[in-house]
Amino acid sequence: MDIESFASGESGDIELEKVMLRLMMEYFELWKKKQKSYGATNIGAFGAMGCLIRANDKIQRLRRHYFMGKDVSLTNETIQDTWLDLIGYSLMGLVCDRGLWPGLENKGE
């Protein structure tokens, strides 16, 4: 699938649209791998609140890196990985908030 064909230039910058689309696909590929490893129950157990807590972990890591100049290197997660994870927790939180996550225990969040 040629994702760049979705770029229309409507934003006023077709090249930036292509960059954004490529990053969205990069995240989607990462999400599929992680979803296969973790399954749906880990998000379903705590729903949007769990996503918020995990997103905050990522934000705190980014804050320490950018605002405090702390070395927050992890052996298996780069700063760019942290940004991608933040996208993921935002999207999964939204799916939970809409009551669409499989096995969601607290649909009334």
C-alpha positions as CSV (number, residue, x, y, z in Angstrom):
1,M,0.0,0.0,0.0
2,D,1.4,3.4,-1.0
3,I,0.5,5.5,2.1
4,E,1.9,8.6,0.5
5,S,-1.1,8.5,-1.9
6,F,-3.2,9.7,1.1
7,A,-1.3,13.0,1.1
8,S,-3.4,15.6,-0.6
9,G,-1.6,18.8,0.2
10,E,-4.7,20.0,2.0
11,S,-2.6,21.0,5.0
12,G,-0.6,23.4,2.9
13,D,2.5,21.2,2.9
14,I,2.3,17.9,1.0
15,E,5.9,16.9,2.0
16,L,5.1,17.3,5.7
17,E,1.9,15.3,5.1
18,K,4.1,12.5,3.7
19,V,6.4,12.6,6.6
20,M,3.5,12.4,9.0
21,L,1.9,9.5,7.1
22,R,5.2,7.6,7.1
23,L,5.5,8.1,10.9
24,M,2.0,6.9,11.4
25,M,2.7,3.8,9.5
26,E,6.0,3.3,11.5
27,Y,4.0,3.5,14.7
28,F,1.3,1.1,13.4
29,E,3.9,-1.5,12.5
30,L,5.4,-1.1,16.0
31,W,2.0,-1.3,17.6
32,K,1.2,-4.6,15.8
33,K,4.4,-6.2,17.1
34,K,3.8,-5.0,20.6
35,Q,0.1,-6.0,20.5
36,K,1.1,-9.5,19.4
37,S,3.5,-9.7,22.4
38,Y,1.3,-8.2,25.1
39,G,-2.2,-9.0,23.9
40,A,-5.3,-6.9,24.7
41,T,-5.8,-7.8,28.4
42,N,-3.0,-5.5,29.8
43,I,-4.8,-2.4,28.4
44,G,-8.3,-3.9,29.0
45,A,-7.6,-4.3,32.7
46,F,-7.1,-0.6,33.4
47,G,-8.5,1.1,30.3
48,A,-8.0,4.8,29.7
49,M,-6.6,5.4,33.2
50,G,-3.9,2.9,32.7
51,C,-3.0,4.5,29.4
52,L,-2.9,7.9,31.1
53,I,-0.5,6.5,33.7
54,R,1.8,4.9,31.1
55,A,1.7,8.0,29.0
56,N,2.7,10.0,32.0
57,D,5.7,7.7,32.5
58,K,6.7,8.5,28.9
59,I,6.2,12.3,29.4
60,Q,8.3,12.2,32.5
61,R,11.1,10.4,30.6
62,L,10.9,13.1,27.9
63,R,10.8,15.9,30.4
64,R,14.0,14.6,32.1
65,H,15.7,14.3,28.8
66,Y,14.7,17.7,27.2
67,F,14.3,20.0,30.2
68,M,16.7,18.6,32.7
69,G,19.4,17.3,30.3
70,K,19.4,13.9,32.1
71,D,20.7,10.8,30.3
72,V,17.6,8.6,30.2
73,S,19.1,6.0,27.9
74,L,17.7,2.6,28.2
75,T,19.2,-0.5,26.6
76,N,16.1,-1.2,24.5
77,E,14.3,2.2,24.2
78,T,15.5,5.3,22.5
79,I,14.0,8.8,22.9
80,Q,12.3,8.3,19.5
81,D,10.8,5.0,20.8
82,T,9.5,7.0,23.8
83,W,7.7,9.4,21.4
84,L,6.2,6.5,19.5
85,D,5.0,4.9,22.7
86,L,3.4,8.2,23.7
87,I,1.4,8.1,20.4
88,G,0.4,4.6,21.2
89,Y,-0.9,5.2,24.7
90,S,-2.8,8.3,23.4
91,L,-4.5,6.2,20.7
92,M,-5.2,3.2,23.0
93,G,-6.6,5.6,25.6
94,L,-8.9,7.1,23.0
95,V,-10.1,3.6,22.0
96,C,-10.7,2.7,25.6
97,D,-12.5,6.0,26.2
98,R,-14.8,5.2,23.3
99,G,-15.5,1.7,24.9
100,L,-14.0,-0.1,21.9
101,W,-11.0,-1.9,23.4
102,P,-11.6,-5.7,23.5
103,G,-12.1,-7.0,27.1
104,L,-12.3,-3.5,28.6
105,E,-13.3,-4.0,32.2
106,N,-14.3,-0.4,33.0
107,K,-16.3,0.8,29.9
108,G,-17.8,3.6,31.8
109,E,-14.6,5.5,32.4
